[in-house]
């Protein structure tokens, strides 16, 4: 059911951030909280009992192979986002710096390692919490090199196997040569993984899991494309929360059930012309990582300016069109090698132009994340080139995904307000 009664959007502190502009409540959130609760409960139970085995995996790593091999899968980046949202990351990062991890590198990595060193985590407040100690660590460098170094720390801590896939970077066209190279690395994971579980690899089960992930990604894509409606029934800040099952529950039918419910709600809102905001005057695109500790503050500020962030690079990172149960290894390799983050700037410009056209974008916000150069697309002239190509203006907001010492609240607010005034005068 589409909730037509809007709800005031609170700041991350729990108090309204300057403007009490109402933002529509998404009713399907209750179902999401339930299935995400089940995911963590099962994770903690496996940690407590030792069965099934636990695998840590980078967020765009080969989770389908791990699920098919019988592992429960934990994603450290999901924990990193929790540390950012709860604003605990900034106080934990110095503990990782103290053992030699630079403040210039990924603040997911440093806040997560700091969390481990200090023994503090927002997960510890969940029911039946048990630290999910890994039996194996698996990465894919399609995101950045830091994920390999991140899991290497835990390899030394826990003395467990570290397995990985190395993906080429800066790709224009993704060729069969690229796909075969990555698929071969994926196939080579099977022997050590089944050696840990003691079970024979079930190829049919693997194909089934890839098929479930394909259905899931199709639903998530349909959810995000609802943002093309006027008014948009959801915004980027909604998306960063509701993407949770698409990240940590690939291959799980419960995630499909959730996105079916969310999609039904959003389509009902579209039919009733109910938007995420009470009034949508400007349609924006967010490029780069979220500033996790400022999600609600930015949502409230933009809502007060009648500006809806209807699309983003980040939320679309979990759309994998290439999944195919008929060719699971190669399709998995293609899906995880076609990512926006590993593509050339020329390819990225074309992609973003298509997004501007599809979603009717009036302006772009680029987040220049201090510790995440791989996800900051403003540093090599792309925004200027894209503006000349499309005529759509942009603004750059300096900040970081987790380290709020790199972010100026006053400067960001002033710049965003000035940008919206610019759009109003255009």
N, C-alpha and C positions, 0 to 999 in steps of 0.2 A: 504493500500500500504506500502511495506517495504521501508523505507527511507535508501538508500545506501550511502547518503552523510553524513559522520559523523559530529558531532558538538562538539566544544571544551567544556569540562566540567569545569564549573567555581567553585571556592571555595564558601563557604557559605557567604563570604563577597561580592560576586559578581565578585571577581578577581581570575584569575587562581591560584591554590594552588601549586606553585613550578614548575609544569610540565604542559604544554598545550597539553596533550594527548587527542585526540578526542574520544568522546563516542557517539555512534549512538543515534540520536534523535528518540523517539517513537512518531509517528504521531498521534496515538490514544489519546494522552494526551489532545488534544483539546476537544474531546468528554467527557473525564473524567472531565475536568474543567467545562464543561457546566452542566453535571448532578450533580456534587458536588455543583455547584453554585445554582442549583434549590433546592437541599436538604436544604442548609442553608437559602435560601430565604423563603421557606415554614416554616422552623423552626422559623425565625424571625417574619413572619406573624402571626403564632400561638401565639407567645409571645406578639405581639402587640394587637391582637384581643381577646385572651383568648379562641379561638376555632380553632382546637381541643385542648384538654388538652395536657399538656407537661409532659413527663416522662423522668427523667434522669436514665440512665442505664449503668452499668459497661460493658466493651467492650465484654466480653464473658458471659453476662447475658442473661436472657430470652427475648430478643428483639421481638421475634415472637409473644409472648403472648401480649406484649404491643401494637404492630402494629395491631393485631387482635382485641384488645379492643378499637382501634380507637385513640390511642395516637400518637402524634409526638414524636419521640425519639431523645434525645440528649445524647452524650457520652462524659463525662468529660475527659476520657483518650485521646480522639481525640484532645481535647483542650490542654491537657498536652503535646502531641507531637508537636502541633503548637508552644507552648511556647519554646520547645526545639529547633525546626528547626529555629525559628526566633532569637534564642540566647537571649531571654528576661528572661528565667527561672532563671538564676543564680542571677540576680538582684532582683527577686521577692521572692525567697526562704527565705531570712532573715525576711521578714514580717510575714511569718508563724512561723518561729523559735521564733520570739518575743512574740507570744501568746502561746508558750509552745509546739509547734510541733518540735520534734527533727530533727536536720540535718542528722541523721542516717536513717530516714525512707524515704519511697518512694518520690523521687523528683518530680514525677508527682503530687502527693498529695500536697506537700509543695509549689510547684510553682503555682499550680492552686488556692490554698487557698490564696497565696500571691497575685496573680492576682486579686482575688475578693476583698481582703483587700485594695489594692492600686487603684482599679478601672481601671486597664489597661489590654487590651487583643488585640491580633492581629485580633480577629473576629470583633472588633469595626471598622476596616478599610473596612469591606465588605459592599456592597450596602444594604441599608435599615436595618442596624443592630439594633437589639433590644435584650437586655439580655434575654436569655431563662429561665426565672424563673420557677422552677419546681412546678407541682401539686402533684407529687409523686416521690420518689427516690427508685430505685430497684437495688440490688446488688446480685452478686453470688461470694462466697468466693473461687471458683475454681482457681482463680488467686493468691490470697493472702488475708490475713486478713485486709491489709490496705484499700482495697476498701470499706469495711464496715465502718471503722473509717472515711474515706474520706467523704462518703455520710452522716454519722452521724453529721459531722460539718454543712452541709447544712440543715439537719433536724432542728438543733437548730437555724440556721440563718433564715429559712423561715417558720418554724412551719408547716411542711407538713409531711404526712406519710412516714415512712421508712420501706420498705419491703425487705425481703432477702431470699436467699437460701444458705444453708451451705452444702458444698460438701466435701466428705472425701478426704484425701491427702495421698500421698505415695503409690498409688495403683499399684499392679502388674496386676493381672487379675481384670477386671471390671465385677462384678457379678450381677445377677438379684436382689440380696438384695440391692446393691448400687443403681441400677436403680430405683427400686420401692420407695426407700426412697427419692430420689431426685424428681422423678415424682410426688410424693404426695405433696411435698413442692410447686412444680409448680402449681398443681391443686388448692392448697389453696390460691394462689395469685389472682385467678379469682374474688372471691367475693369482696375483698376490692378494686380491680381495677375497676370493673364495678360499685361499689358504688361511685367512684369518677367521672366516666364518665356519670353515670345515664343511661347507655345502657345495654341491655341484651347481654350476651356473645353468640357470633355466632360461634358455633363449626366448621361449614363448612368453614367459613372465616378463622379460625385458621388453619385448615388443608390445605387450599389454600396457606396461607402465608408460612407454613412449606414447602410445595411443591416448592414454588418460591425460598426459601432459599436453598433447595436441588439443584435446577438447578443452582443457583448462585455459590454455593460451588463447584459443579462439574466443572463449567467453570474456576473458580479461580485455582482449582487444575490442570486443563489442562494447564493453563497459566504458572504456576510454573514448571510443568514438561517439558515445552519447554527448560528449562535450562539443560536438559540431552543431548540436541543436541550439536554437535561440529561443529563450535563454537556456544556458547550459544547466543541466540538473545536478552537476557535480563540478568540483574544481580541483586544482592541483593538490591542495592541502588535504582534501578528502582522499585523493588518490594515493598519497604517501602512506596513509593509514590502511586503506582497503587493499593495497597491493600485498599485504602480509601473506595471505594464503598462496598467492602466485609465486612468492619467493620461497617459502619454506615447506609448501605442501604439494609440490609438483608430483604427479603420479598418484595423488590421493583423491578418490571420488568425492570426499566431503568438501573439498575445495570447489569442485564443479557445482555441487549442490548450492554452495554459498553464492557463487557468481550468477547462477541461474536466478536466485532470489533477488540479488542486487540489480541484475539487468531488468527483471520484471518491474521492480520499483522505479528504476530510472526511466523506462519506457512509458510507464504510467504518468510520471511527472512530465515527460515530453508531450504526451497526449493532452495533458491538462495545462500546458504552458506554465509549469511551475519551475522556477529556476533555483539554483543554489543560493543566489542572493535575491533580496527583495526587488532590487533594480539592477539590471546589467547594462551599463552604458559602454564600457570598454572591455575588449577581449584580448587577453594577454597570453604569451607563451613564456614558460620558465625553462631556461636552459641551464644544465648543471645540477649539482647535488642540492638537496634541501639544506637549509640552515636549521638543523633539527631542533635546537633549543628555542627557535623563534617561529615555529610553524604557526601557532595560534596567534601570536602578535601580528605576523604578516598577513594572515588570513583576515583578521579584524581590520587592520589598516586598509587593505585593498578593498574590502567590502564597504568600508565607510566612504571610499572614493568611487564606488560603483564600478569597480574594476574586477573582473573575474578571470583568474588564470585558468583557461579552459583546456590547455594542453601543455605537455612538457616532454623533454627528452628523457628524463629520469624514469617516469612511470612507464613509458613505452619500452624501457630496457628489458622488460619481462614479457615481451611479445615475441614468440618464436614460431614464425609461420612455417618453417622448414620441417618441423617434426613430422615423421611418417612412420607408422607402425610396420609398414611393409619393408622398410629399409632402415632399421633403428640405429645402427652405428653411424652410417654415413649421414643420415638426416640429423642426428644429434650433433655430429661434427659440423655440419653446415649451419645449423641453428646457432651454435655457440661460436661460430666464426663470422657470422654476418652482422654481429652487434655493431651498433652505432659507434661505440667507444674505440673499436679497432680500425675504423675506416679512415680513408684519406679526407683531408679538408674539402676537396672538390666534391666527394660523395656526400659529406655532411651538409654542404651548402644546398645541394639538390634535394636532399631529404627534408631539410628545414623549410625550403621553399614550398615543397608539397604540403607540409604541415600548415604553413601560413595560409595556403589556398584552401585546404580542407576545413580548417577551423575558423576561417575569417578573422585572422589575427590583426589587431590594431597596433600592437607594440610588443617588443621582446625584452625580458629581463634576463641578463646573463649573470649568474653567480660565479664570481672569481674566487674559488675556494683555495685558501692559502696552502693547505696541505694536500690538495687533490688536483694536480695539474692534468691528469688524464681525463678528468671530468670537467675541466674548465676550458671552454671552447672560445674564449674571448682573447687569447693571448697572442695569436698570430694573424690578426687582421680579418678573421672570419666575419665579425659583426659588421665592419665597414663594407666588406665585399657584398654581404647579403643585403644590406640596406640599399646599396646602389642597384642591386639586382631586382629588389622587390619594392623599394620605396617605403618599407616599413621601418620606423625608427626603433631605437633600442636604448637601454640603459645598462650599465655594469654596476653590480653591487659587490664590493669586496667583503669577504667574510670567510667562513669555514664551515664544514659539515658538523664538527663537534667542538672545536676550540673557540669558545666565544670571546677569548682575548683578541682574536683577529677581527672582530666585528664591532662596528660603531652603530649603536642604536639610533643616535641622533642624526648622524650622517646619512644612514640608510633611509630613515623616515623623510628627511628633507629632500633627498634625491628622488625618492619615489613620488612624493607629492608634487615636485616640480615636473616630473615626467608626465604624470597624469594631466597636469595643467597644460603641458605642451600638446598632448593628444586632444584635449578639449578645444584648443585653439586652432587645430589643423583643419 
